[in-house]
Amino acid sequence: MPTQSTTHPNVWIFEHPVIQDKLTRIRDCETDHATFRSLLNEIAGLMFFQLSRQFKSVHSEVDTPIETTVGSRLADPITLVPILRAGVGMTDGILGMIPEARVGHIGLYRDEETKKPIPYYCKLPSDIANGPVLLIDPMLATGGSASYAAKVLQDHGCEDVQMVCLVASPEGVRRMEKDHPKLKISTASIDRCLNENGYIVPGLGDAGDRIFGTV
């Protein structure tokens, strides 16, 4: 199970040794984009397996080849909302665990001068507020994009929202604490800080470029 941060109560850190092993490999600047993408999806799947323990279930009758029995099914639809473009890199790993999940998209890019998010696309299920929503982005850096996307979900009536990211900066975490104090963040690491260009240190570089081979 993830461990709640002692300094940021809204953050849960996945310290599982397999996740940390894969995180170390994904940080390596020598990791090619195909391996990076594969590792990212593997980590996303492992993280989802743990955080999905909190999802509500209901009893459900099922006819086996032998008899009718009672099992459990998820009570509500699950929706994944990756922040384009890098968030897509974690989505397949989660869909491998729960292929019936719906997938919405929020498209944002960061203005390199102001570091502010610029929206360009949004497509969400009409009933997205009827179940848990996972906001997905490998990097929580300044927190600008994540905060904007969380506000979009809030405006669509979503109350059960949590963010899933690979690495986070203290600055980004504090931004989310300020803007969305009830939103839970699941991550594999809270890194040291942001540099002057708004990148996470030590981080892993530009996740989008490393996922898609556009370095």
Number of C-alpha atoms within 10 A of each C-alpha: 13 16 12 15 12 9 8 14 12 20 23 22 19 23 15 14 9 13 20 15 13 16 20 11 16 24 15 13 11 9 14 13 19 13 14 25 22 18 22 24 21 20 25 28 20 17 25 19 14 12 16 11 10 7 12 13 13 10 11 12 11 12 10 9 6 6 7 10 10 11 12 12 12 12 13 13 15 21 23 25 29 25 24 20 18 21 25 21 26 26 20 19 23 20 18 14 14 14 11 11 15 16 20 19 21 24 19 21 15 13 10 10 7 7 15 16 20 14 15 10 11 15 11 17 14 9 12 22 20 16 17 20 24 21 24 29 27 26 27 29 25 25 24 20 25 25 20 19 24 23 15 15 21 15 11 15 13 18 17 16 21 18 22 29 21 26 23 30 25 20 20 23 21 16 19 24 20 11 16 16 12 14 17 19 24 26 23 23 19 23 16 14 19 19 11 7 9 14 18 26 17 14 23 20 16 15 25 21 13 22 23 15 13 9 11
